[in-house]
Amino acid sequence: MPLPDGLLAGDDGLARCWWSHGTEMYQAYHDKEWGRPVTDDRRLFEKLCLEGFQSGLSWLTILKKRENFRNAFEGFDPEKIARFGEADVARLLADTGIVRHRGKIASTINNAKQALKLIETEGSIAAYVWSFEPPASERPARFVKGEMPATSPTSVRLSKDLKRRGWSFVGPTTVYAFMQAMGLVNDHLEGCHCRAEALRLRQGLTLPGRAAAQ
């Protein structure tokens, strides 16, 4: 029986979302990371930064360079990045292992500073981000190719709030891709072997609490 549109079978016979085929790296990312709920602040911050670097490029380009990015940006520790100065910018612009874009580098340093402020007011990046988990009423009725949005009302709201807080390179499309990857939405297609696992992990997730109002 042929698979529904948008699904392809791998060499192991498992059905996967169409975009994950082509390279072992993409397939591993799809199977082990994408759509799994994340509450670790460092990973959330890293992903927001890397989504910004992806703007105008493919995610595979960034994925191939991810370890280089981690080395160049101190493991995406916001406290360390917030202290970067002009010497660090020059170092990063000379680093062929990452995307050498002055605006995106400056944005990452700025966003690290804003992340520290956010942690101070909200308790954690995770608590803040997961407070924007969209309601079921906002989600598509069916999870099939061609019916997955590039943005959502919630990604628009989160984008606006991040910008209000001083973040950059966090447009609604970038933010929705972040939500997909970090499991705030489960956009594995119906029939993908990862969809049920992502749902199970979300159901067992304990959401982080936000800081009490000052």
Contacts in CASP RR format, 6 or more apart in sequence:
PFRMAT RR
TARGET T0000
AUTHOR 0000-0000-0000
METHOD contacts of the structure
MODEL  1
MPLPDGLLAGDDGLARCWWSHGTEMYQAYHDKEWGRPVTDDRRLFEKLCL
EGFQSGLSWLTILKKRENFRNAFEGFDPEKIARFGEADVARLLADTGIVR
HRGKIASTINNAKQALKLIETEGSIAAYVWSFEPPASERPARFVKGEMPA
TSPTSVRLSKDLKRRGWSFVGPTTVYAFMQAMGLVNDHLEGCHCRAEALR
LRQGLTLPGRAAAQ
3 9 0 8 1.000
3 15 0 8 1.000
3 191 0 8 1.000
4 144 0 8 1.000
4 145 0 8 1.000
4 189 0 8 1.000
4 190 0 8 1.000
4 191 0 8 1.000
5 144 0 8 1.000
5 145 0 8 1.000
6 17 0 8 1.000
6 18 0 8 1.000
6 144 0 8 1.000
6 145 0 8 1.000
6 189 0 8 1.000
7 15 0 8 1.000
7 16 0 8 1.000
7 17 0 8 1.000
7 18 0 8 1.000
7 145 0 8 1.000
7 189 0 8 1.000
7 191 0 8 1.000
7 192 0 8 1.000
8 15 0 8 1.000
8 16 0 8 1.000
8 18 0 8 1.000
8 21 0 8 1.000
9 15 0 8 1.000
9 16 0 8 1.000
10 16 0 8 1.000
10 21 0 8 1.000
10 27 0 8 1.000
14 193 0 8 1.000
15 191 0 8 1.000
15 192 0 8 1.000
15 193 0 8 1.000
16 27 0 8 1.000
16 30 0 8 1.000
16 31 0 8 1.000
16 192 0 8 1.000
16 193 0 8 1.000
16 194 0 8 1.000
17 30 0 8 1.000
17 188 0 8 1.000
17 189 0 8 1.000
17 192 0 8 1.000
17 194 0 8 1.000
18 145 0 8 1.000
19 26 0 8 1.000
19 30 0 8 1.000
20 26 0 8 1.000
20 27 0 8 1.000
20 29 0 8 1.000
20 30 0 8 1.000
20 31 0 8 1.000
20 34 0 8 1.000
21 27 0 8 1.000
23 60 0 8 1.000
25 60 0 8 1.000
25 63 0 8 1.000
25 64 0 8 1.000
26 60 0 8 1.000
26 63 0 8 1.000
29 63 0 8 1.000
30 194 0 8 1.000
31 194 0 8 1.000
33 181 0 8 1.000
34 180 0 8 1.000
34 181 0 8 1.000
34 188 0 8 1.000
34 194 0 8 1.000
35 180 0 8 1.000
35 181 0 8 1.000
35 182 0 8 1.000
35 183 0 8 1.000
35 185 0 8 1.000
35 186 0 8 1.000
35 187 0 8 1.000
35 188 0 8 1.000
35 194 0 8 1.000
35 198 0 8 1.000
36 183 0 8 1.000
36 197 0 8 1.000
36 198 0 8 1.000
36 201 0 8 1.000
37 182 0 8 1.000
37 183 0 8 1.000
37 184 0 8 1.000
37 198 0 8 1.000
37 201 0 8 1.000
37 202 0 8 1.000
37 205 0 8 1.000
38 44 0 8 1.000
38 47 0 8 1.000
38 126 0 8 1.000
38 182 0 8 1.000
38 183 0 8 1.000
39 126 0 8 1.000
39 130 0 8 1.000
39 205 0 8 1.000
39 207 0 8 1.000
39 208 0 8 1.000
40 126 0 8 1.000
41 78 0 8 1.000
41 119 0 8 1.000
41 124 0 8 1.000
41 125 0 8 1.000
41 126 0 8 1.000
42 75 0 8 1.000
42 76 0 8 1.000
42 77 0 8 1.000
43 182 0 8 1.000
44 125 0 8 1.000
44 126 0 8 1.000
44 129 0 8 1.000
44 182 0 8 1.000
45 76 0 8 1.000
45 78 0 8 1.000
45 111 0 8 1.000
45 112 0 8 1.000
45 115 0 8 1.000
45 125 0 8 1.000
46 69 0 8 1.000
46 70 0 8 1.000
46 75 0 8 1.000
46 76 0 8 1.000
47 178 0 8 1.000
47 181 0 8 1.000
47 182 0 8 1.000
48 111 0 8 1.000
48 167 0 8 1.000
48 170 0 8 1.000
48 178 0 8 1.000
49 69 0 8 1.000
49 73 0 8 1.000
49 76 0 8 1.000
49 108 0 8 1.000
49 111 0 8 1.000
50 62 0 8 1.000
50 66 0 8 1.000
50 69 0 8 1.000
51 169 0 8 1.000
51 174 0 8 1.000
51 175 0 8 1.000
51 177 0 8 1.000
51 178 0 8 1.000
51 181 0 8 1.000
52 104 0 8 1.000
52 107 0 8 1.000
52 169 0 8 1.000
52 170 0 8 1.000
52 174 0 8 1.000
53 62 0 8 1.000
53 69 0 8 1.000
53 98 0 8 1.000
53 99 0 8 1.000
53 101 0 8 1.000
53 104 0 8 1.000
53 108 0 8 1.000
54 61 0 8 1.000
54 62 0 8 1.000
54 174 0 8 1.000
54 177 0 8 1.000
55 104 0 8 1.000
55 169 0 8 1.000
55 174 0 8 1.000
57 99 0 8 1.000
59 177 0 8 1.000
61 99 0 8 1.000
62 69 0 8 1.000
62 99 0 8 1.000
65 97 0 8 1.000
65 98 0 8 1.000
65 99 0 8 1.000
68 95 0 8 1.000
68 97 0 8 1.000
68 98 0 8 1.000
69 76 0 8 1.000
69 98 0 8 1.000
70 76 0 8 1.000
72 91 0 8 1.000
72 92 0 8 1.000
72 95 0 8 1.000
72 97 0 8 1.000
72 98 0 8 1.000
73 81 0 8 1.000
73 92 0 8 1.000
73 108 0 8 1.000
74 80 0 8 1.000
74 81 0 8 1.000
78 112 0 8 1.000
78 113 0 8 1.000
78 115 0 8 1.000
78 116 0 8 1.000
78 119 0 8 1.000
79 112 0 8 1.000
79 116 0 8 1.000
80 112 0 8 1.000
81 108 0 8 1.000
81 109 0 8 1.000
81 112 0 8 1.000
82 109 0 8 1.000
82 112 0 8 1.000
82 113 0 8 1.000
82 115 0 8 1.000
82 116 0 8 1.000
84 109 0 8 1.000
84 112 0 8 1.000
85 109 0 8 1.000
88 109 0 8 1.000
89 102 0 8 1.000
89 105 0 8 1.000
89 106 0 8 1.000
89 109 0 8 1.000
92 98 0 8 1.000
92 100 0 8 1.000
92 105 0 8 1.000
93 100 0 8 1.000
93 102 0 8 1.000
93 105 0 8 1.000
94 100 0 8 1.000
104 169 0 8 1.000
107 168 0 8 1.000
107 169 0 8 1.000
110 166 0 8 1.000
110 167 0 8 1.000
110 168 0 8 1.000
111 167 0 8 1.000
111 168 0 8 1.000
111 169 0 8 1.000
111 170 0 8 1.000
114 162 0 8 1.000
114 165 0 8 1.000
114 166 0 8 1.000
114 167 0 8 1.000
115 125 0 8 1.000
117 165 0 8 1.000
118 125 0 8 1.000
118 128 0 8 1.000
118 165 0 8 1.000
119 125 0 8 1.000
121 211 0 8 1.000
121 214 0 8 1.000
122 128 0 8 1.000
122 210 0 8 1.000
122 211 0 8 1.000
123 209 0 8 1.000
123 210 0 8 1.000
123 211 0 8 1.000
124 208 0 8 1.000
124 209 0 8 1.000
126 208 0 8 1.000
127 207 0 8 1.000
127 208 0 8 1.000
127 209 0 8 1.000
127 210 0 8 1.000
127 211 0 8 1.000
128 210 0 8 1.000
129 158 0 8 1.000
129 182 0 8 1.000
129 184 0 8 1.000
130 184 0 8 1.000
130 207 0 8 1.000
130 208 0 8 1.000
131 210 0 8 1.000
132 154 0 8 1.000
132 157 0 8 1.000
132 158 0 8 1.000
132 161 0 8 1.000
132 179 0 8 1.000
132 184 0 8 1.000
133 154 0 8 1.000
133 184 0 8 1.000
133 207 0 8 1.000
134 152 0 8 1.000
134 153 0 8 1.000
134 154 0 8 1.000
134 179 0 8 1.000
134 184 0 8 1.000
134 185 0 8 1.000
138 152 0 8 1.000
138 153 0 8 1.000
138 154 0 8 1.000
139 185 0 8 1.000
140 147 0 8 1.000
140 148 0 8 1.000
140 149 0 8 1.000
142 190 0 8 1.000
143 186 0 8 1.000
143 187 0 8 1.000
143 188 0 8 1.000
143 189 0 8 1.000
143 190 0 8 1.000
143 195 0 8 1.000
144 189 0 8 1.000
144 190 0 8 1.000
145 189 0 8 1.000
148 187 0 8 1.000
148 189 0 8 1.000
149 176 0 8 1.000
150 173 0 8 1.000
150 176 0 8 1.000
151 172 0 8 1.000
151 173 0 8 1.000
151 175 0 8 1.000
151 176 0 8 1.000
152 172 0 8 1.000
152 176 0 8 1.000
152 179 0 8 1.000
152 185 0 8 1.000
154 179 0 8 1.000
155 172 0 8 1.000
155 173 0 8 1.000
155 175 0 8 1.000
155 176 0 8 1.000
155 179 0 8 1.000
156 172 0 8 1.000
158 170 0 8 1.000
158 175 0 8 1.000
158 179 0 8 1.000
159 170 0 8 1.000
159 171 0 8 1.000
159 172 0 8 1.000
159 174 0 8 1.000
159 175 0 8 1.000
162 170 0 8 1.000
162 175 0 8 1.000
163 170 0 8 1.000
163 171 0 8 1.000
176 185 0 8 1.000
178 184 0 8 1.000
179 185 0 8 1.000
180 187 0 8 1.000
183 198 0 8 1.000
183 202 0 8 1.000
186 195 0 8 1.000
186 198 0 8 1.000
186 199 0 8 1.000
186 202 0 8 1.000
188 194 0 8 1.000
188 195 0 8 1.000
188 198 0 8 1.000
189 195 0 8 1.000
END
